[in-house]
Amino acid sequence: MAAWNPSPEGMEQLLGLFKASQSADNATHRAIQQQLTSFNAIPDYNNYLAYIFNQMRGEAGSVRQMAGLVLKNNVKEHWSKVHPDVQGYVHENLLGSIGDPEPYIRTTAGSCITTITASAGLEAWPQLVPTLYQMLDSTDTNQVDGAFSALAKICEDSSGRLAADAEPQPLNFLIPKFISFFQHQHEPFRKYALACVNQFVLMQPEPLKQNMPQFLHGLSELKGDPSAEVRKRVCQALVMLLEVQLEMLMPNMSDIIQYMLQATADDDELVSLEACEFWSGICETKVAKEALGPFVPQLVPVLLKGMVYSEVDLLVLGAEDEDDEQQPDRPEDIRPRFHRSRFHGGSTEGGGAGGDDDEDEDEEEDDGDDDAEVAEWNLRKCSASGLDILAGTFREAILPTLLPLLQERLASSEWEIRESGILALGAIAEGCIDHIAVYLPQLTPWLIQTLSDSKPLVRSITCWTLSRYSKWVVEQPSPETYLRPLMEELLKRVLDHNKKVQEAACSSFATLEEEAQLELVPYLEPILRNLIFAFSKYQARNLLILYDAIGTLADAVGSELDRPQYVSILMPPLIERWSVLRDDDKGLFPLLECFTSIAQALGVGFQQFAEPVFTRCLRIVQGSFEAEAQARQGGQEPIDKEFVVCALDLISGMTEGMGESFQGLVAASALPQLLLLCMRDETPDVRQSAFALVGDLAKACYHSLLPVLAEYLPVLTEHLNPDFVSVCNNASWAIGEITVKVSKDISPYVAPVLQRLIPIINKPLGQNKSLIENTAITIGRLGMAAPQLTAAHFVTFAQAWCTALKTIRDDVEKEHAFIGMCEMIKINPQGPISCLLDLFEAIASWGKPPDALNTMFGQIVLGYKGSIPPEQWNAFHATFPEHLSKRLAERYQL
């Protein structure tokens, strides 16, 4: 040990505080903590803590542990400021306590060590890992346990640093050492060894690759280990190896699958859960059908068994609590809700403007088990997910095994078994719909009837399963056969006395709304009355889902909602709720989103509500900026800008819905200048929504923007940066909409905009598809408004432009873009000469071009044919795909 000795007075004072804290009341305990914190001003304070922790072994373990925990906190907060001599003394004492007889002291030592490495890095303590490695050879079991505990934490927290290509490479000696412990008689050592190696499986550092045969052999030997914890880690390793070492697993894949079948049925749920992950993993590999196919008849029953609620699940859920709608939700019951900013998508076939941006597509897959109390991943969820993916991989091949088992479960007198069968039926919906559809005429009425089951969990899962088949229901010829009965029963469940059923029914109904669209119009009044009545029943959590269902209904039926009898049912409770909530209440988020959909659907019919809603949105935006300024002035944390985003998106919805009638409100407001602040905000989501609103305003009431366009356009141009996909996309779209309105007045801005857009369109790989399409449309619109300026650059983007626009659907944006192309070709016909085939493909992509545009297309196609010598043209024409030749011949007699 380094030469340092504590002063008796200081040691006595410190020990006295630690002992006093053992039985202190809250006030005394806080005073002691403050005094201990003040000791950080003493340079060698941490030496005292390390000394008590390691060397005063005659003291009570609780006192020593407290010294260690205080030391850990000091390390976390102040390590970089601690003198190197003190750091060295702490290092030595922590290593000295690794083999302490008391397990909790060893654990605390490991925590202190990893806190140091997290703060300073492994390189600041170069002797740490080699010393711990040497301790693994000790004959003292306590020292080996402490060393392994510390190494496990280091491998978990610093795996990237350990795996980095550096000399010396510690994994060269650590990996073989860990594997050598796989067969150790002491169970904790086997567990630690596996945990350490598993941290590196996905990384595949070179030392692990070199030892892969030994690792696989070690895993094989541990398959029958008596320790559930060890078996769980074996399963973890095999699941990860599917992703990174599939080829090495293949020679023994049959044995591995047999083992995983046993492990999935293990009595220990932690083992079975880890094993169950294997089935989703292998289904995502190229060998799924070959390797797993023979085992499907064995696997399906195992997955079905795992889908039954466990006793623990039922205990946590309180399944017998029938009527809980009067119980207020606890704050922790209400999931965080994040608003998704408006994203103006391209017009891809099957897509559509306003689609979601796939750069942050992270919504959780709906697995039919949405109870917050069992929200963590469990065997039931994993088994259902496994069956879902299995059905997607093997399709009808699973049905001969599954259907008899499913029939048995659906007919069971035990509600838990029946419920799991209904879950399984929902899980296979996507993968097996074509082959199970033949049974749906019998199953669907039975499921609708089961919505009235006495057990709330059965009612709940039936809602979800029916939602999985809602597309089939809507596609049937007569809505009276399935759609109307399903709708009526789901609406009853929306008003259920059980909160879990309310939630499932409301979510299921929202899915049905998305599928049914205008099929719902004849039933709008009862739908609205049911949904609005739910406001009087729902607690806070389910209100969020109710808002979503109402917003989805508005999106589905659109302007059909704009009828006095519907508006009188829908709006009063929403307006009442709107007036009750404060501007800073996060409960406003879902209501703002709901209003956005309603405003778009009602259109001019929203006029009677527009002024107070618009005024409040402006107040929310203005208030947020004022609060941010105050926060900065006071050195506080930045405020949450989600209120601004929601308010901007609602104004966008009103603009889009009300069109030119919104002009008066905008003209009399401070919106244009306030919007400029939002466009310059440092938060990307705020800029994204601001640029979307600029585009919507340009379409509906651009006269209000004319005074500020000279300020707007440079800001929009500045944010044509594909590193921020959504912001860039909306900025490009907004510039295009402005261009349509101002026409040739866009000329001063064409050059800087093209300077940004051309590199984006010419690098489509890895870019968001909507961004590329919007970029192409905006370039075309610039060509329409200022062809002389745009045509000069045509040769630099012609091929990428044609490629981007030949896949989008026919609409006004595509029309504008192609008019711009035609205008550019008139001025610079040589621009697309090197990509004529792509140009003709783009022209032929139109299903039915407008007459004037079609005439221009004919002139272009025949013009190029006439400018090329006949022999060259014939050779070129011979390269046309058949569909292209046919369409051009039909339309332009080519």
N, C-alpha and C positions, 0 to 999 in steps of 0.2 A: 504493500500500500504506500501511496505517496505520504511524505512526512507532513502530517497535519494532525493537530490535536485540538479538541474543542475546549472552550473555557467552561469550567464547572458551573459558573453562574448562568451562562447562556444555555447550557444543556439542561440545567434544573428548571429554568423558566419555560423552555420549550416542552419538556416532558410534563410539567405541571399543566400547561395548556391542553396538551393532548389528552391527559387523564381527565381533566375537568370537563372536556367536551363530551366524554362518554355518557355523562348523566345530566348534561345541561338542558335547560329549557330553551325555547326558540330564541328568545332575546339574548340569553347568555351565549348561545351557540353563534349567533350573528356577530356578537362582540368579539368572540374568540377568532372567528374567521377574519374579521377586519384587522385584528392584531397580527395574525399570521401573515396576512397580505402585506402589512406594513414592513415586515421583516425582509422583504425583497430588496430593501435599500441597503441591507447588510451584505457586503461582497461575498462572504463565505457562508451565507445562510443555507444554501443547498448542500454544503458539506455536512452541516449538522443533520439535515434530513437524511442524507445518504448514510451517515454514521449510525443514526438510530435504526434505520431500516435494516442495515446489514450486520452491524457489529454488536448491537446491544441485544443479544439473543436471550438475555435473562429477563428482558421486559415482556410485558403482556403482548401477545400477537396482535391484538387490536390496536395497541399504541404504535407498534412497528408498521402495521399496514397503513395507519393514518399518515405516518411520516412518508411512506411510499406514495400514497395518493396525492398528498400535498406537493411532493416532489414532481410527480407526473404533471400536475396542473402548472407548476412553475416552469417546467420544461416546455409545455405547450405555449405558454404566454411569453416567456422571457429568455428562451435558450440562446438565441443569437446574441444576447447582451451579457451572457454569463462569461466570466473570465476563463480562458483556456485551462488554467491550472485547476479551477473548480470543475470544469467539464471533465477533465481527466480523472479527478477523484471520484466523481459521480459514476463515470464509466466503470472504474475498477470495483466499486462497491456493488453496482448492479450485477456485474458478472459474478461477483462473490456470493450474491444471494440467489443465483440461479438454482443451486442445489439445496436450498433450505428445506428442512424437514416438513415445514408447513405448506400445504398446497396453495393456500391463498397468498402466501408471501411469494412463492414462485410465479404465480399468475400476475401479481402486481409488478414484479420485476420485469416480466415479459412485456407488460403494457407500457412501463416506463421506457424500455429499450425501443419499442416500436414507435413511441411518441418522439423519441430523439431522432430516429432515422427518418421519420416523416418530416420533421422540422429541418434537419441539417443534411439529410441524404446519407446513404451508406458510405459514400466516399469520404465523409468526414470522420468515420470511425472504421478505418480499414481492417483493424484486427478483430472486429466483432464477429463476422461470419466465420472466419477460420477458427476462432476460439470456441464458438458454439459447435462447430463441426467436430472439433477434438473432444468436446464434452460428450458427444454421442458414443464414444468408445469407453466411457467411464464405467467402472463396476458399480458405481453408486446409482441406484435406480432413480433417486430423487434428482440427481444432477442431469441424467439423461432426460427425465420427464421435463424438467425446467428448460433445458436446452431445446428440446423438441417443441415445447409450447412457444418459446420465443421465435424459433425458426418458422413455425407455422404462421405466426402473425407477420413476420417479415416477408414470407413468400406471398401472403395475401396482400399486404400493403405495398410492397416494393417489387412485385414480380417483373414489371417492365424493366426496372433497373438491373435486377439480377440476370434477366435474359438478354440484356443488351450486349452487342459485340464489343467486348472490352477485355483487356488483359491485365491481371489474370482473370479468367472466366470462372467464377465460383461454382457454377452449375456443373463444370467438368468433374468436380469431386462430390458435389452435393447429390446430384441425381442418382449415381450408383449407390451412394450411402443410404438414401431414402429407400430405394428398391430393396436393399439388403435387409431392411426392417419389415418387409411385407410378411415374413414368416415368423416374426418374433413372438415369443409366448405371451408377452405382456400386451394386452389388447389396446390400451391407449397409444402404445408406440406404433402399432399397425395403423391405427386411425390417423395419427399425426403424419406418418410417412405417406399415406395415400393422399391426405389433404395437401401436403406440400407439393407432391408431383402433379396433382390435378390442377394446381394453379397455372401450370405451364403447358397443359395439353393443347389448348387452342392456339397458343403462341408458337408452338413447335420450334423452340430454340434448338440449335445444332446438338448440344449435349443430350437432349431428350431423344432426338432422332437417332443418334448413335446407339442409344440404349433402348430403343423401341422394342426389339425382340424380348429383352429381359423384362421390360415393363408389361408387355402382353402376357408373358408367361406368369409373371407375378399376379396379375389380375385373375388369370385362370385358376391359380392355386387358391385364391381368396373367395371364389364363388360360393363355397359352402361354409364360409366363416361363421362361427357361432354369434359374432357380434353384429347386431342390426346396423350399427353405425358404420362398420366396415363394409357390410354388403351395400349399404346406401352409397358409399363412396365408390365402390366398384361400378355400380350402375351409372353414377355420374360420369366416370371416366369413359365407359363404353359409349354413352350417348355423345360425348364430345368427340370421341375418336371417329364416329360416323362422319363427322364434318371434315376432319383433317387427315385421317389415315384409313379411308375406306378400303383401299386396295390391300392393306396389311390385314384387315379384318376378314376379307373375303374367304380365305382358305378355311376359316373356322366359323363362318357366319351361321351355319345351321346350329352348331353347338351354342353360339351366343344367343340366337333367337330362342332356343329351348330354355336357356338359363333365364332370359328376360321374361319369358312366359311364366316361369316359376316365381320370379322376383315380383312380377306385377301382381301375383296372387299372394304375396308374402303377408303374414299376419301383422307385421309392422307397417303402418301406413306410410311412414317416411321412406321405407325401402320401396314399397309398391308405387309410390308417387314418382320417385326417381326413375324406376324401371319403366313406368308408363310413358315417360317422355320419349323413350326409345322408338315407339311406334310412329309418332309424328316425324321424328328425325329420319327414320329409314324410308318412310314414304316420300320424302323429299329428295332421295338419292336416285341415281340412274339405275340402280340394281333392285329397286323396290319390288317390281313384279316378279322378277326372277328369283330373288332371295326369299321374299316374304310370302309369295303366292301359296306354296304348299302348306303354310302354317295358318292361313286365314281361318279355316274351320276351328282351330284351337284358340286363335286369338279373339274372335268375336265374343264367345261366352265370357272370356276373362274381362274384356272391356265392359260388357253389360253388367257383370257383377260389381265392377268398380263404380258404376253409375248410380248405385243405390245409396241413399243418404246413410251415413254412418250414425251411430248413436251419439257421438260427439257433435256432429252437425246438427242433429235434431235438438239436442240439449241447448246448443247455442242459439238456434233459430227460435226455439219456443213454439214448435209447430202446432201445439194445441191451443194457442192463443187466437181464438177465432175473431173476436171483435176488438181490434186495437186501434181503430181509426180515431178514437178520441184522445189517444196518448200523444202528446206533443213530441216531435222529433228532438233528439239531443243534437247539439251542434256537430258532434263527430259523426252523426248519421248522414249529414248532408255533404255529398261529395263536392269537391271544388269544381267549378264550372268555368271553362275558358272559352271566351268568344273567339270565333274564327273570322278574321277580317275579310272584307269583300275582295274577291279575286276575279277579275274579268278574264275568263278563259277564252280560248279560241273557239272556232266553230267546227271542230272535228266531228265527223259522222259519229252519232251515238253519244256525243258529249254535249257541249252547249255553252254559251256565254254564261259567265257567273259560276262556273264549276269550281270545285275545290282545287287548291294548289297542292300538287302532290309532293312538294318539297318537304312539307311537315305533316304528311299523312301518318298520324300516329294514333288514330282512334282504336280503341280496344275492340277486338272481335267479340260479337255478341254470342255468348255461349249458353244463354238460357238460364243462367244461375246468377241473378244479379242482387242477391241479398247482401247488404253491406256487412252483416254480421259474419258471413262466411266469404267475404270478398277476397280473401287470400286464395292463391292457387292451391287446389286440393285434389285428391284422387278423383272425386266425382267430375270436376271440371276437366281434368286432364284426360280421363277416360272418354268423356263426351267429345272432346277435341280430337282424340285419337280416332274415334269411330267416324267422325266427320271427315277427317283427312283420309282415312282408310276407304271410305265410300267414294271420295273424290278420285282416289287412285285406282281402285278395282271395280268401281261402278257396279253393274249388275252381278258381278262374280261373287259378291258377298251375300246376295239375297238368299240363295238356297240354304245357307247356314243361318242367316239372321231371321228370316221371316217366321219359321216355326217358333224360335225363341221369343220373338217379338209378340206373336199371337198369344203365347203362353203368359207373358208378362202383362199384356193388356187385359187379359181375362182374370188376372189374379185377384183373390179376395183381400190380399194384403196391400194396403194403399201404397206403402213404400215401394213395393215391387212394381205395381201398376204405374206409379209416377215415373220410375226409371225407364219403363217401356215407352212412355210418352216422350220423355227426353230423348231416347234413342231414335224414335220416329222423327223427331225434329232434327237430330244430328245428321241423319242420312239424306235430308231433303235435297240439298244442293247436288250431291254426288249421284243420287239414284232417282231423281225426279222422273226421268224418262221411263224408267222401268217400274216404279212404284205407283205411277199415275193410274194404272189400271185398278188399283185397290182404293184409290181416293174417293170414288163415289160412295163406298161403304164406310171408309174411315172418317171422312169429313163430318157427316152427320153425327157419328159417335163422338168425335172430339168436341163438336159444338155442344152436344148434350153433356159431356164431361165438364164443361165450363161451370156447371152447377154442382159439381162434386162437393161433398160435405167437408173435405179437407182443403184448407187454403193452399197448401203447397201443390196439390194436384191441380187446382184451378189455375194457379200461377204458371206452372210449366205448360199447361194446355194452351194458355194464351200465347206463349212463346212458340210452341210447335205449330199452331195454326198460322202464326205470322210467317213461318218459314214456307208455308204452302199458299200464301195469299195470292201470289201471281197466278197459280193454277186456278184458284177460286174465281179470280177476276176474268180469266180467259174463258170460262164456261159460258155457253150460249145464253142461258137465261139467268139473270141476276136473282130471280126469285128462288132458284133452287138452292144455291149455296151462299151467294154474297149477302142477300138480305138477312137470312137467319144468322149468319156469322156476325154481321154487323150488329144486329139486335142483341145477341147474347154478349158480345164483347162490350157493348155500351152498358149492359147490366153490370158486368164485372168492373167497368170503370167506376161504378158507384158501389162497389163491394164494401163490406164492413171491415175488410182486412187490408192493411196498408200495402202488404207485399203483392196482393192480387190487384189492387188498384194500379200499382206501378207497372206490373206486367201487362195488364189490360190496356193501359194508356199507351205504353210503348208498342204493343202489338197493333193497336188501332192506328197509330201513326204510320206503321209499316203498311197497313192495308190502305191507308189514304194515299201513300206514294204510288202504290200499284193501281188503285182504282181510278184515281184522277177524276175525270168528269162523270164517271159512272155513279159518283156519290151525289150528284146534283139533285136527283129526285128525293133524296133522303136528308137534305141539308137541315131542315127545321128540327127534326128529332135529334139529329147528331149534335147540333148547336145547343139545344136545350139540355141534353145530357152532359156535354162537356162543361157548359156554364154552371149547371147545378153542382158539378164536382168542386167548384170553387168553394162552396159552403161546407164541404166535407174534408178537403185535403189538408194535410199538415204541410210544413215547409218543403220537405224533400219532394213529395209528389207534385207539389205545385210547379216545380221546375219542369217536370215531364208533361204536365198538363199544358203549360205554355207552348212547349214544343209541338204537342199534338194539335193545338189550335193554329199555330204558325204553319205546320205542315198541311193542314186542311186548307188554309188560305192559298198556299202555293199550289195545291192540287186542283182546286176548282176555279182559281183566278177570278176573273170579272163576274162569274156567276154568283159570287158572294155579295156583289153590290146590288142588293135588293133591300128595300126599306124594312121588310119583315125580318130579314136575317141580321141586318145591322142593329136593329132595336134589341135583338136577343144578345148579340155578341158584345157590343161595345160598352154598355153601362157598367158591368162589373169590372171590365178591364180599365176603364177610365177611373173608376173608384179606386182600384188598386194603385193606379198610376199616381193619383193625387195623395195617397196615404204614404207612399214610400219617399224617403228623403233622397236628395240628390247624391248622397254618398253611401246609400244603402246598396250593397251588392245584389240584393234581391231585384234591383232594377235591371240587371243585365238580361236575364231571360225575357223580361217584359219588353225591353227595348227591341230584342230580337223578334219577339212575337209581333210587335207593332210594325216592324219593318216588313214582314210578310203580309200583314193585313193592309198596310198602306199601298203596297204594290198591287195587291188583289183588288182593292176597292177603287183604286185610281182616283178619278175626280170625286168619287163618292166619299173619299176621306177628307174632303174639303172642310166639312163642319168640325173636324177634330184637329185640323192641320195647324192653326195658329198657336194654340196653347202647347201642342206637342213640339212644334218647331222652336218656339220661344224657350221652352225648357231645355231642349237639346243645346241651343246656343249658350244658355246659362251654365249647363254642365261643362261644356268645352271651356268657356271663359273662366269659370270657377276653378277648373283643374289647372289652367295655366297660372292663375293667381296663387293657388295653393303651392304649385311647384316653385314659384318665385320666392315665396315665404320660406319654404323648406330649404332652399339653397342658401338663402340669407341667414338662416339659423343653423346651417351646417348639418341638416337632418337628411335622412334617407330620401331618395327620389320617390315621388308619389306613383301610384299605380295608374297607368294611362288607359286602362281598359274602359273606363267611363267615357273617355274621349272617343275611342274607337267605336264603341256601341252607338254613341250619339251621332257620329259622322255617318255610320252605316244606316241609321234610321233616317237621317236626312236624305241619304242616297235613295233609300226605298221610297220615300215620299216623292222625291224628284222623278224617279222612274215611273211611279204609279200615276202621279198627277199631271206630269208633262208640263205643257205651257201654262197651265193654270197655277203652277207653283211660282211663276215669275214674280207676281206681286209681293209675296212674302220675302223672297230673296232680295228684291230691289230695295225694300224698305228696311233691310237689316244690315248688321255688320258682318254677315257671313263671308263676303269676299276677302276682307282683310284678316278675319279670324282664320279662314282657311289657309291663307298664306303662312301664318304661324305654324299650322299643322303640317304643311308641306315641308317646312324647314326643321321640324322636330327631330330630335336625335333617336326617337323610338321608331324602328322600322314599321311596326304595325300601324302606328299613327299615320306615317307617310303613305303607307299602302292604302288605307281607307280614305285619306285626303285626296290622293290621286284618282281613286275610283269616283269620288264625289265630283271632282273637277270634270271628269269625262261625262258623268250623268248630267251635270249642269250644262255642259256644252251642248248636249243633245236636246235638252228640254227648254232651257232659258239662257241661251248664250249671250243675249244682250246684256245681262247683268255682269258677265265676265269681261266684256270689252274694255272697261276702264282699267282692268288689272292684268290683261293678257301679257303686256310687256314685262310684268314682274313674274307672272306664272311660267311662261315658256322657258326662260333660262333655268328656273328651278327644276322643271320637268326634265329638261335636257340633261341637266347635271346628274339626275338620278337614273339615267339609262345605263345602269351598272348591273350586269348579270350576276354579280356576286350576291346581290339581294334580289332573288328571282321575282318575288311577289311585288316588291316596290317597283322594280324595273318594268315588269309586265304591265302594271296599272299606269305607270307613267307613259309608256309607249301607246297604250290604248287611248289615254286621255289626249295625247298629242294628235292622234288620228282623228278623234271626234272633233277637236278644235279645228283641225285642217278642213274637215268637211264643211264647217260653218263659215270660216273666214276666207276660204278659197285662196286666191293669189296673195292675200295679205300675209300668208304664212311664209312668203319668200325669204325674208331676212333670217329666218330660223332654220331653213332647209339644210344648209351646209353643216352646221354643228350637229343637227339631229342625225343626218346621214353618217356623219363621222362616228357616231356612237352605235347606230343601228346596223350598219353593214358588217362590222366584225362579229356582232351577235348572230346574225343570220348565216354567216359563213362558217360558224363553228357549232353546228347543231348537235353533235355528239355530246351526250352528257347534259344537255340543256333541257329545261322544262319544255314540253311540246307546245303548250299554250303560249309560252313566251316567244317561241320561234314563229308560230302562226300569227300572233299579234304584231310581231315585228314586221313580218311580210305584209300584213294588211296595212300597217301604218306607212311603210315605204310606198305601197301602191297608192295610198291616198295622197301622199306627197306628190307622186307622179301625176295624179289627177289634177291637183291644184297648181302645181308648179313644174310642168313636164320639162321645160327647158333646163332647169337646174338639176332635176333628178336624172334625166336621160343621159347626161354626161357620165354618170357613174354606173349605168345599167350593166355594162359588161362585167363589173366587179361583183355583182350579186345575182345575175340573171338565173343561173342554174339553181342556186340555193332557194331563190324566191319561188321558182316554178315547182320545185320539190316540196316546199312547205305548203303551198296552196292547192296542190292537186288532191289533197285528202280532206279538205274541209267542205262542209255542206253548203249548198246554195243559199245565200242570204244576202242582205244588203251590204254587209261588210265585204263579202267576197266580190260582190258586184263593183263596189268602189275600187277595190284593189285591182281588178282586171281592167276597168276603165283606165286606171292609171297606167297599167302595163301597155295598153293599146296606144295611149297618148305618147308614152316613151318610145315605142317602136316607130311611130310616125316620124319622130325627130331623129332617132338613132336606130335604124333597122339593123345595124351591125352588132348591136348590143348582145342579143341572144343567139347570134349566128353559130356559136360553138356548142350550143345546147338546144338545137331545134327540136330534137325528139322530146326533151323534157318540156319545152314550150307547148308542143302539140298535145302531150299527155295532160298538161294543165288545162288547156282549152277544152279537151275532150272530157275532163272531169265534171263538167257541168251537166246536170241532169236535164234542165230546161233553161238555157240562158235567156234573159230578156231579149226582145226582138232587136233593139238597137245594138246591144252588145254582140248578139249573134251575127249581125251584119258585119261588124268590125272584125270579128273572128274570121269570117269567110274571106274578107279582104286580106287579112294577114296571112292566112294559110295559103291562099291562091297566089298572093304576092310573092311569098318565098318560093313557091313552086316555079313561078315564072322567072325568077331571078337566077335559078340554078340550071345549068345545062341538062338536057333530058337524060343523058346517060348517067350523070352523077345523081340526078333526082331518082331515077329508077333504082339505082343501087341503094340509095338512102331509104327509099320507100320500102324496099324489101326487108329492112330491119325492123319495121313497125310490128308490134304485137298485133294479133288478129283483131282484138277488141278495138284497138285504136284505128286500124285501117277501116273497119266496118263503120265506126261512128263518124269518122271524118268523111267517108264516102257518102253516107246517108245525109249528112248535114250540108256539106260543101262540095259534093260531087268531085271529091279529090281522087 
